[in-house]
C-alpha cells in the first residue's frame, strides 16, 4: 500500500470523526449522511489507488465528495451569518475543516493518477 492510499484513509477517518462531532452538536440526519458518504468516497478512492492500475474513479470520488462538503459548509455558514443562528458556528467550522481536508485529498488523488 502506497503513502497516498494511507493518506486518503486518514482523511476518510478524519472526515468521519468531524462529521460525528458535528452531528452530535446538531442532530442533523442530512449532515451525518453527507459525512458518511464522504468517508466512504475516500475509502473507495484509497482502494482504487492501492490497486495496480488506478482508474479515474480514484480522482472522481474525492472530487464529488469535495463538492458535496463545500456546498454543505457554505450552506451552514450562510445560515450562521445571514439568519443569525449562532449555535451553528462550531458545526460550520467542523464541516469546513472536513471540506478543506477533502480538497487536499482530491489533489493527492489527482497527482497519483
Secondary structure by P-SEA (a helix, b strand, c coil): ccaaaaaaaaaaaaaaaaaaaaaaacccaaaaaaaaaaaaaaaaaaaaaacccccccccaaaaaaaaaaaaaaaaaaaaacccccccaaaaaaaaaaaaaaaaaaaaaaaaac
